[in-house]
C-alpha cells in the first residue's frame, strides 16, 4: 500500500506549527517503516513537495514536486498527485484540492479558533478583514471542505469533540496529536534540582503570535502586578504590536526578542520560572509540551485543550483575569511547589510523541482507508 504525505506546508529554514507537525509525523512514519514495525507492514511511503528546499527539513524519502498549496492550480492538484499512484494521501490541512483524485484522502483540521474568536489579524487590509469575518460566521464552508475527504484527522480530543458537536463532517475523525522533540530526561531532572534558583528567576516566557485570540494583553497586565518580573515575548512582533502592548501598563517589564532560534528558545526555557499563555482558544499548544519537556512549569488559560495537554501538571487561570495569572505565577516562587510542578511537567510531556501520532495515521491508512 502506498501512502503519500502532503509536505507542501513545510517551511524553508525553520518550522512553524503546521510545518513541524508535517515533519514530525512523516519522520516518525519513516522510522516505523525502517524498524519493520508491524503497524506499517506493507506500507510504501512517499512525499509531495512544492519547493526542493523543503527537503532539508524532511526525512530522506521518495518525493514528487507538484504545484504549491496557494497556486491557482490547487483545485486540480490531485491530477498531479495521481501520477504517484497513491492508495492513500494524508494532508496536514483541509484545503488540498480534490478534483479528479484517484486515491483515498485524509484531511486535517487543527482548530476551529476563528469561529468563536472571529477577530482577524490587525494587519490585514480592511476588505480582507470583512471577508474573514463573513467566512467564520457560517459552518457550511468547513463542512464542504471536510466532506470531500474519506477521513478527517485532528490534533486533539478537544477539537474532535468540537467537530462532532457542530456536525462538521460525516467522515470518521481520528486524533493524531501534536508533539515535541523532548530533551533527554536528565535535562529535566537538572531543572527540578535547580528549583531554588528557577523559582526566584522572575522570568516568564511567551512563545506565540500576537493575534487577538492569543490575548497577550492579559499577560502584560499580570506581569505589571509582579515587581521585578520580566515577560519575554519571543516571536516576531510588529512595531504596532509593541506599542500597543507597552501602552497597556508602563510598569510592566517587557522584552521583545523578535524571533529566536531553537537553541535560544531552549536556553531561555532552561532559565525561566515559567512559560505562560492566556489564549482564548487553541487547537493544541506545542509550546506547552516543549516547556514541560524541559521541566519548566506552565501557567496557562483555563480552556479545555490546555486542560487536555497540561492535565494536573499545569497551573491554570481564567483567560481574561490578570490577577489570577499573577497569583498562579507567584505561587511558583515556592521552591517546593516549583520542583513538584517541574517533575509533573516532564512526566506529562512524555505522554505526547510523534511515534504515537504516526501509529494513529498508519492505523487509519491501513485500516478504514485501505479500501
N, C-alpha and C positions, 0 to 999 in steps of 0.2 A: 504494500500500500504506500502510495506516495503522498506525503504531507508537505505542503508548501506554506511557509510563513511569510506574510507581507511585512517586509522590513523597510519599507519606503519612508517610515516616520522616524528612522534612526537619524539622529543629529550628527553633524560633522564636527569632530573635535571634542565635544563634551555633551553628555546626555542631559535631556530634560526628563520629565516624568514618563511620558509615553515611550520615548526612546529607550530609557532604562528598562522599562517593562518588556519591550520587544527583545532587547539584547539579553535580558535575564532569562526569559523563557526559552528562546531559541538556543542559547548556550547550554541551558540545563537539559533540553531535549537531546542535543548532540551528546552530552555527557552520558545520558542514559543509553543511547544507541552504542556509543563507544564501549560501554561496560556490559553490553549484551544483556541489558535488563529485560526481563520478560514483559514488562509493561509496554515496551516498544518493539516487540518481536515482529519482524517483517516490515517495519516502517523504514521507508527511504525518505530522508529529509532534504529539503532544498529551500532556497530563499528567493524572493524577488526584491530588487532594489531599484532606485531611480537615479542613483549617483554612485559611481565606483568608489568615491571617497568614503562612503558609508561602510565599506568592507573593513576599514581599520577598527571599527567599533563592534564588529560582529565575528562570530566563530568561522573557522575555515570549513565552508560547506559549498556544495554546488549552488550556483546562483544564475539568475537571469535578469537583465536590465529591462525595465519597462518604463512607461511614462510616469511622471510624478503624480502624487495624490491631489495636487492643486491644478493639474493640467486640464485644459478643455477636453482632453481625451479621456478623462476619468470615467465618465458613464460607460465607455466601451472598453475599459482596461481589461475586462475578462477575456476579450478576444486575444489579447496579448498573452495573458496568463494561461489560456488554453493550450498554447504551444508547449508548455511544460508537461502536459498530460497529467495534471494532479488528480488524485482522488478526493483530497480534502484540502481546502485553503483556510488558514487562520489569519484574520486581520486584527490588529490591535485597536482598530477604530471601527465605527459603524457606518462609515461613508464610502467604503470601497464600491466601485462600480460593478454592476452585476449583469448587465445586458449581454446575452449570448453566452453566459458561462456554462461549462460542461463539467462541473465538479460540485461537490458539497462544500458549503461555506459556513464558517462561524465568524460572526462579527462581535465586536467588543463594545460595551458601554462602561465607561469608567465612573461616571457620576451623572446625577440629574440636578446639579447645583443651581443652574440658571433658571429653573422653573420656580424654585422657592426664593431665589435671590436674583431677580431679573435685571438688577442694575448693571449696565455694561461697563467695560473699562473706561476710565476717564479720558483717555487719549484718543478714542475713536472719533471719526468725523460724525457730525450731527445726524446725517441721514442713515449712517450705519447703526448708530445707537437706536434710532427709531425701528429699523428692521430687526435688530437684535431683540428688542422688547416684544415686537409683534410675534416673532418666531416662538418665543418662550411663553406666550400666552395660550398656546394650544398644544395638545398632546399628539394630534394626528400626524404631524411630520415625523416625529420619532417612531410612531407605530409603523409608518410607511417604510422607514429605513430598516427597522429590525425584522419586519415580516418578509423581507426579501431573502433573508438568510435561512439556513436549515437549523441553526442553533445560535444562541446568544451567550457570550461569555461576559462576566463582570468580575470586579476585583475585590468585592467584599460581600458578606452576607447582608449587610445593611442595604446596599444598592440592589441586590437581588430581591430583597423584600419590597423595595420601592417599585421595582419593575413589575412585580406581581400585583401590588396594591393598585397601581394605575393601569393595569391590564395593557402593558405596552407591547406585548408580543404573545403570539400563540406558540412560539417555538420554545423548546426546552432551554432553561437558563442554568448555566454552570458557573461556579465560582472558581477562578484561578487567581489567587490573591497576589498582590504586590509583595515584594520582599526587599531585602537589602543585603549587600555583601558585608557580613559581620567580621569584625576584627577577631583575633584569637581570644579565647575565653580569659587568658591570662591578663590581657589588657583591661578587661572589665573588672577583674579581681583587683588589679592595681588601683583602679578608681575607687572601689569600695574601701581599700586600705588607706586611701588618701582623703577619707571623709572629713577629717578635721579642717583641712585646707580648702577642700572644694565647697564645703557648706558655708564658708565665710568669703568665698571669692567675689560675691556680689556682681557676678557677670551672668546675664541671661541672653540666650541666642534666639533669634527668629530666622528661620530659613523658609522663604516662600515669597510669593509675589505681593503686590500692593493693590490687587483687585479689591473692589468694595466688599465682597463676601469674606475676604480674609480678615477684615475687622482689626487691622493693626492698631487703629486708634485706641482700642481698649488696652492694648499692651503699653502704649505710651503713657496713658493715664495711670496705669498700675505702677509703672516704674517711677513716675513722678511722686508716688507715695512712699517710695523706698529710698531714703537718702543713701547716697554712695553707690547705688546700683547703676550699672550701665546696660542698656539694651543694645545689643549688637544686631544690626539689620544686615543680613549677609548678601541678599540678592541685589541686582542692579535696580536702582531707583532713579526716576526722573527728577529733575530739579523741582518740578511742581509737587511731586510726592514728598520730597524732602521738606520743602517749605510748608506744605500742609501739615505734616506730622510735627515739625518743630513748633509750629504755631499753636498746637494744642495745649502745651504747657512748657514754658521756658525752663522750668525746674527739672524736667526730665533729661537725663543724660543719654543721648542717642549717638551711636557711632555707625555711620553708613559705610559699608565695606565695598559696595558697588561690584559685587560678584567675587567669589572666592574659588580657588581650585579645590579639588577633593582633599588634597593634602592640608591646605589651610583650614578647610572646614573641619576635618578630623582633629587637627591640633586645637582648634577653638573648642570643640566638643569636650576634649580631654582637660580643659581648664575651667569650664563653666560650672556654675551652680545648677543650671537647668536649661533645657530647651523649652520655649513657650510658643503657644499659638492659640489665638482666640477665634478661629474660623467659625462662621455661622453654619457652614455646611462643607462637606468634603466627600469625595468618593472613596478615599483611603487616607493616606498620610504617611508617606515614606519617611519624612524627617523624624517622625516619632520612633519608627523602628531603628533608624540609623543611630539616633541618640541613645536609645535604650540598649542597643548593641554595644556601645562603649561604656555602659554602666552609668550614663548621665540621666538623671531623672527628668521627666517631662511634666509640665504644668499646662493643661490644655482645657479648651472649652468643653462643656458637658453636652456633647452631641453624640448621637448613637454610634456613629462609625468610630469615634475616638474611644468610646467605651469598649467597642469590639477589639480595637487594636491595643489599647493600654491596659484593659482589664483592671486588676487591683493594684498594678504597679504604678500607674499614673496618679497625679493629683488633678482634681477637676474643679472648675469654677463656671458659673453661668457666663455665657459668651459675652454679654454686654455689661458685666459687673466688674469694673476695675478694682474695687475694694476687695472683692473675693479673690481675684487674681493676686493682688498684693499679699493677702493673708496666706494664700497657698504657697507663694514663693518664700515668704518669711518663715513658714514652718520648716523649710529645708535648712534653716540656719542651725538647727539642732543636729549635731554630727551623727547621733544615733539614728535619727529619722532619715537623714541623707543616706547613710550606709544601707539601711534596710531598703529604701527605695531603689538604690543603685543595684543591689543584688536582685531584687524582684524585677527590675527593668531588664537586666540581661536575660533572666530566665524567660520573660515574656517575649523578648525579641527572638529567641531561639525557636519560637513556635511558628515563625514565618520562614519560608525558604523557597528559592526558585525551583528546587527539585520537586517540592510538593505541588507547585503550580504546573510544572511540566507534566507531572504524572496526571493531574486533572485533565489537561489538554490531550494527553495521549489516550486516556481512557475515553474521552469524547470522540476523538478521531477514529479509534479502532473499534468503538462500540456503536453507538446510535448513528454516527455519521458514515460508517463504513459502507452502508448501502447494501 
